[in-house]
Amino acid sequence: MTDLTEKKLGEFQLLRPLGSGGMADVYLAEQTTLQRYVAVKVMKPALMAHSGLDMVARFKQEAMMAAGLNHPNIVQVYSIGEQEGLHYIAQEFVQGKDLATILKGRSNPDIASALHVMRQVASALKASGQAGIVHRDIKPENILVTKKGEVKVADFGLAQLGESNTEKKGVTMGTPLYMSPEQISGRELDPRSDVYSFGVTAYQLLCGETPFKGNSPVAIAMQHLKNPPPPLKEKNPALPDVLCRLVHRMMAKRRSLRYQSADEVLEDLKKLIVAHKQGRSLGLVRLPRLEELDRLAEQDRDKYNRRRDSRAVAPADDEEMLLGPDVAAGVTTAMPARQVGDEEFSDSSDTQTLQASRTQALNAIDDLPPVPRKKRTSQEAIIDLTPAVDVTFQLLIFFMITASFSLQKAFDVPPAKNSEGISMNVQVEMPDSGVRVEVDRDNMVFVGDKKAQTYKEILELLTAEKSANSSVNDLDLILDPDSTHEMRVTVIDAAMQAGFLRVKNKIQDL
């Protein structure tokens, strides 16, 4: 690295080096016109000698891509320039560390911190994806964290507009540890490739290591193509199952079985964050999109197993193929014999290695750990109205009861009559056989003479009641008609957590 300290490039006075990447050296600089600190990336002169105008075009492309993205979680580019043969980009100076450095210096982060980082990265990728830009190099080194905990995604040097076809087919660029299967195989990319790389990054964030390791880029790339990642839960048993499933689903080898955008990932992350802040168990949070993707993956596994058993495994269509029609037809992707972590490789020395692995790679259907087969039961066994009914069924019963009361209020139903034509009003009383909890119109919850409103307060009161009445398994929930569904679900959730096995709901008569 040639030290350019004290050199002035345009209006930027270089002060000291900040770091060096595969493409550029980075300096802290002062923008003299505005008297502010900025980061200036200066393209390495050696790359100019080796790649000439192509490298300059890529360098300028980085600035143009990032400059069009104005988002709080994306490093802002200010300007681009050239002086005395030195090409440079001036961008926002982020005071903090990159995620890779943070991970090296600490153990696994707590769930709150991990979700905080993941949410902000997903927000940045949502913005780039909506702009039609694929970052193509999402990794911890390109995720900066400020001292205040703000996260910013940097280095769009490998970014490519979704409509662009400027890159040569069969040439793969990126960082092998984090590359998606379609990126390795040289297929056309879309924002789902960034979702995969983000999933690998999240995997490392949550357990401290990447899912795949190897002695060469090719060895790592082959694992991305054909091997399922080790279960995240085994790497960090303290993680909630739902979070592990979310990360594995981001790393699905088939794009159709992944989250289809960072926006979808962000929505599910927000649900987990809200539940965690409320003190609720993440295992009770329903993520319908994740459940649907898991269901599709299970169906896909069943289909593949049937085809394999019948000895008739045939290539699927273009979107469903793991590696795509190019690899299926024998067109191999050029790979290098460079050290792990290089951001670009395009040597053809390992072509035969990829070709030899083609058959195995095509059989890799999905990446999730095998899902244990559940014994099919009859409909009677599924709808089991015992005290041990699970939370999902409790909520279903709750919404049915609530809906029935809503309909009763909406329609003027005449009273029933007996055989003599005399009107009869039948009152069905709910015996108070359990702990009584009331929810008033202001969503204030009363457990006996004690009141609560947050999930944590409700859980504490119900836990105390359960401890004092260990033999009581029922909770009698008295609801004001104007109380909200959200509060009703919160009470039921807290009741299940406190150890109650059954919740009986009743709307108060006004």
N, C-alpha and C positions, 0 to 999 in steps of 0.2 A: 504494500500500500504506500503510494507516494503521498507524503504529508503536505497538504496544501494550506496548513494553518497560516492565518494572517493574509492570505490571498483574497482579493476582492473580485467577485464575479457579478458584474452588473451592479445592482444596488445592495448586494449581499456580501458582508464582510465575514469571512470564515474565521471562527474563533477557536474551535478544537474538534478533534474527531469524536464521533459518537459510536461508530461501528462500521462494519464492512460486510457486504453481501456478495452473492455470486455475480452481480451485475454492476453494482455501484458502491462507492464509499460515501458514508453519511457524515456530515459535519453540522455542529451547532453554529449558527450564523446570526448576525444581526442585520435586519432589514433597515438600512439607514434612513430611508424616507419615512418610514412609519415608526421607527425606534421600537421594534419588537423582535423577540427571538423567533427564529424559524429553523427548520431542519432542511439542509440542502444536500440532495443526492447528486453526486458527480459520477458520471459513467466512467468506468475504468478505461484508461487509454489503451490498455492491452487488448481489450475487446474490440476496439475500433480497428486495430491492426489485424485482428483475426477475422472479424465478421463484417467490418465496414458499415455500409449503409443499412444493411439488414438490422444490425444491432441498434443503430441510431433510430430506425423506424420503430423498433420495439420499445425503446426508451421513451420516445415521444408518445407512443400509444399509451404507455402507463399514465402519463400526465393527462392526456385527453380523456381517458376512461374515468380516472378518479376525479378530475375537475368537474365532470358532469354530474357527480353525486354529491349532493349537499345534505348530509345527514350527521347527527351528533355522534354516531358510532362509527363513522368513517373518517379517516385522516383526510383533511381538506388540502387540496393542491392549490397553491397560489399562482405560480407562474412557471414558465419553462424558458430556457435560454441557452446560448452558446457563446463562448468567448475563448479566443486563442486555442481553438480546437477542443475545448472542454465543454461537453454537453451536461447541463444540470437541470434539476427540478427543485423548486423551492416549495416546501409544504409546511403544514402545521407542525409545530414542535410539541410533542407529547411528553410531559414530564412524568416519567414513570419507568416501568420495566415491561419487557415483552413476557408473554405467558410462559414461554419455554424457560426463561431465567427464573421466574417465580416457582415453577414446578420443580426445578432442580434444587432449590433451597428450602423446600418444605415438604411435609408429609401430605397425605390426601386432604384436600380442603373439606370443610364442613358442607353439608347439603345446601345451606342458605347461600354460601359464597359461590358454590358451583352453579347453582341455578341463576344467580345474579349475573355471572359471566356469560353463561349460555344464552340467557335472554337477550343480552345486548348484542352478542354475535349474531344471533338469529335475526334481530331487528336490522342489523347492517346488511345481512344477506337478503332479507326481504326487499330492502330498498334497491340493491344492485340487481336482484332478480326481476323486479318490476320494471327496471330500466333496460332489461334484456341483456344484462352483462353477467358473464360467468367469470368469477374470480380466478378459478383454476389452480390456486395455490394456497388454500386455507390450511393453516398449520399454526402451532403455538408461537413460532417466531414472528408471524405476521399479525398477531393479536396483542395490542399494547394496552396496559392497564395503568391508569394514573394513580397518584397517591390518594385521590378521593374515591377510587374504585370505579371510575368511568372506563369503559372498554371501547377501544377504537380499532377497527380493522384497517390494516395498511397493505401496501405493496400490491397494486393492481398491474404489476409488470407483465404478468402472464394473462391478464384479462383479455377476453375476446367477446365481442358483440355476438349475440345469438344468431344473427343473420350472416356473420362473417364467414367467408370460405378462403381466407388468405393463407391459412396454414396448410402445408403440404400434407397429403394423406399419408398415414403410416409413420409420421414423425410425432413422437410423444414428448411433451414438456411438462414439468411439474416436479414435485418431491415424492419419491417412491413410497415413503412411509405413509403418506396421506392420500394417494391418488385413487380415484374411483376406477372400477373395472373398465368402464367404457373409455376413460381417459387413457388407460394403459393400452387398450386395444386399438386406439386411434380412431374411435368413432366420433361422430358429431356430438358435441356437448350441449347440455342445457343446464339450467340452475340446479337440477337434481344431482349433478356431479358435485356441486359445492355442498349440498346436503350430506353426501357421503363423506367428503373430507371433513366437514364439520362434525359428523358422527365419530370419526376416528379421533379427532381432536378432543371431543367431549369424553370419549373412552379414556384417553390419556389423562385428562383433567380429573376424572373420578377415581382412577386407580393408580395413576403414576407411571404408566407405561403404555406404549402403543400395542395394538393387538398382534402385529406381525413384526418379526425380526429376521435378519438374514445377513449373510456375509457380503452380499452384492445387491445392487438395485434390482437385478433380474430375479434373484431369489425372493425378494420382498414382493415384487410385482406379481409373481406367480401365485403367491399366497392370497393376494387381493383377488385374483381371478378365480381361484378354485377352493380355497380353504375357508371354513367358517371361523370367525374370531372366537377365541376362548371366552366362555361366559363371563360377562362383567361381574356378575354376582359372586363368582368364585374368586375373582381378584380382590374384591372389596365386599365382604359379606354384610357390612353395615348399610349398604345401599338399599333403598326401597325397590321392590321388584318392578314396579311400574316405571321407575326411572331407567332401570336396566333395559327393560323392554323397549322403551322409547329410543334409547341410544342404539340398540341392536337394529331396530327398524330403520333408523337413519342409514345404517350400513348395509342394508339389503343389497345383494349383488345385482338383482334385477331392478331396474328403475321403476317398473310398474308396481313393485312391492315396497318401495320406499315412501316416505312422506314426499308428496309431489312438489312441495315448495317450502322455503324457509318460513313462509307465512303460516303454513300448517303447523310446523314445529313450534313456532312462537306461540300460537294459540294454546297448544297443550302445555307448554312450559308455563304460561301465565296461570293456567288452572292449578298446576302443582305449586307454584309460588304462593298463590292466594291461600291454598289449603295449608301450606307450611307456616305462613304467617299467622294463621288462625289457630295453629297448634293441632290441626287435625292430622290424622294418619293418612299419609299419601296412598296407602294401600286401599283406601276407601274412595279415592277420587276416580271417577269414571272418565275415560278418554275415548269417546265413541270412534273417533277416526283411527286411533291406534288399534282398537279392538277389531275394526273392520279390516285393517291391513293385516293383522294377525290371522284373521279368518281366511282372507284371500291366500295368505302364505300357506296355511294348512291345506286348503283345497289344492293349491299348486303342488305341494308335496305328495298328496294323495294321487293326483293325476300322474306325476312323474313316477311314483312307485308302481302304479298299475302299468304304465308303459314299459318300465324297466323289466317288470316281471314277465311281460309278454314278449320281451326281446325285440321291442319295436320302438326304441327311443329314436325319434326323428327330430331334426332341427325345428324349432318353433318359428313363428313369424318374426319379422325384423324387430319389433318393439319388445317382444318377449324373449328374444335370444339374449343370453348372458353376454356374449362377446360380439354379436352382430354378424351380419352376412359377410363382411370382409374376412374375418378370421375363419368363419365357417367354410368359406370358399378356399382357404389356404393362404390368404394374403396376410403375412405376418407383420407385426409391429417392430420397428427397429428399436433396439435397446442397447445401452452402453455397458462397458466394463469399467465403471467409475465407482468412487466410494459412495457409501450410503449418505443421502442428504443432499447430493448435488441437485440443483433446481432444474437442470435440463439434461437430457440424454438422448442421443439420436444416432449412435454408432450401430453398425449392423453386425457386430461380432457375435452377438448372442441370438441371432435370428433362429438358428437351429434349436436353441433351448426352448424358445417360445413354441416353435412348431411341434416339438416333441411333446409339449404339454397340452397341445390343442385338444386332444380327445378328452383328457381329464377335465380341462376347463369347461368344456361344453356341457359336462354332466353336473356342474355345480349349479344347483337350482336356487338355493337360498342360503343365507348365512346364519340364521338363528340356530341355537342349540336345539337338538331334537325335542319335540314336544311330546310328553308321555301321552299315549292313547288312553282316553277315558272310556270305560265300559259303558256302552249305551244302556240306558234304562228306559223303562216304560213311562208313559205320560203321567201315570198315577204316582210313580216314584219321584218324578221331577217336581210336581206340585204337592209338596209335603207340608201340610199345615201343622207342623209340630212346633214346640217352643224353640227348637233349634233352627228355625227358618233364617236364612241369611239376610244380609242387609238389602241386597238388591230386591228380593221379594217383598221385604217390609216396605220399601219405598214404593213398589208397584201397588201394593194394597193401599198405602197411604194416598197416592194420587187418585186411585179409583174412588176411594171414599170421599176425598175432597171434591172430585168432579161430580159425584152424585149429589152432594149438598149444593153445589153451584147450580146444577140443573133444577133442583127442587126450589131454589129461590127464583130461578128464571121463569118457571112455568107455574101457572095457577092450576094445580091438580085438584079436582074435587075429591072430598073425603070418600072413603070406601063405605058401602052400605051393606047391611045384612039382608037376609031373605025377606024381612018385613019392610024394607025400605028405610030403615032408621040409620042415619049416618053414624059412623063409628070412627073415632080417632084412636089409633093404636099407638101407644107410647112404648118404645123399647128402651128400657133403662140399661145403662152399662154399669155393672156392679163395680164398686171401687175396691178391687181386690189387690191392687198394687200401689206403688208410690205415685202420688198425684202431682202432676205438673201442669201448670196453666200458662198459656201464652195470650197476653191481652192485645188490644188493637194497636198498641204502640210497639208491639214486638218485645215487650218486657216479659221475661220468663220468671215464674214464681214456683219455687220448690218449697212447699210448705209456706213459711212466712219469710223466706229468704228470696231475694230477687237477683237476677243476672241478665246480661244482654249479649256478652261476647261468648264465643265458643269455649274459650278457656274457663270462664266463670261458670258456665253451664256444666261443663265436664267436671269441674271440682265439686260442685254441689251434688251432682248425681252420683259421683264416686263415693262421696261421704254418705249419702243415703243408702247406697248399695252395701257399703261396709256395715252400716248400722242395722240393716235388714237383709242379711245375707241369704235368707231363705226365700225372699221375695224376688221373683224373676220377671214380674210384669210391671209395666209403667203405664199409668192412665194419663193420656195426654188430652187436656181440655183446651180447645182452640177457639179463640175469638174469630168470627167470620171474616174480620178485616185484617187478620194477621197475614203475613206474607208467606208464600211457599218456601222462600229461602230460609226463613227462621224455623219453619216447621221441619224442614229437612235437617237443619243444623241440630235441633233438639234430638231428632231420631238418631242422627250420627253419633252425638255425644252419649245417648243412652246405650247404644251398642258398644261403644268404647268403655263405658262404665261397667258393663257386664250384664245389663238387662237383656233377656232373651226375646221378649215380646213387647211391642208397643201397641196399645189400644187407643185409637183416636176418636174424639167426639167433638163436634162443633157446638159451641155454647148456644143455647136458645136466647134470643134477645127479647 
